């Protein structure tokens, strides 16, 4: 699985997305991340491991407790991918707007030629 796929797969889970949102405010230990959830600390570690394997977070080596740190650079990769498709969608919308304007002009011109106002 490529890096981008791992990141999107890791962020597909709402709990992990919430953890990422919380980590955007600053580093936190697994215990701190576990506080708002009705789940075991082991389950929190599993979520952190998935995020870590995807490169979304890192934990320094050493004894517990270790801070979990958000790796914001991974979002640059996502942003580039999303931006490419956003630009393509905008181009399609511009072409559609042009086509609709042309159809409207044609329709208005036909109505005026028949002696009726649109």
Secondary structure, DSSP 8 states (H G I E B T S, - for coil): --HHHHHHHHHTSHHHHHHHHHHTT--B-HHHHHTTSSS-HHHHHHHHHHHHHTTSEEE-SSSSS--EEE-THHHHHHHHHHHHHHHHHHHHHHHHHHHHHHHHHHHHHHHHHTT---
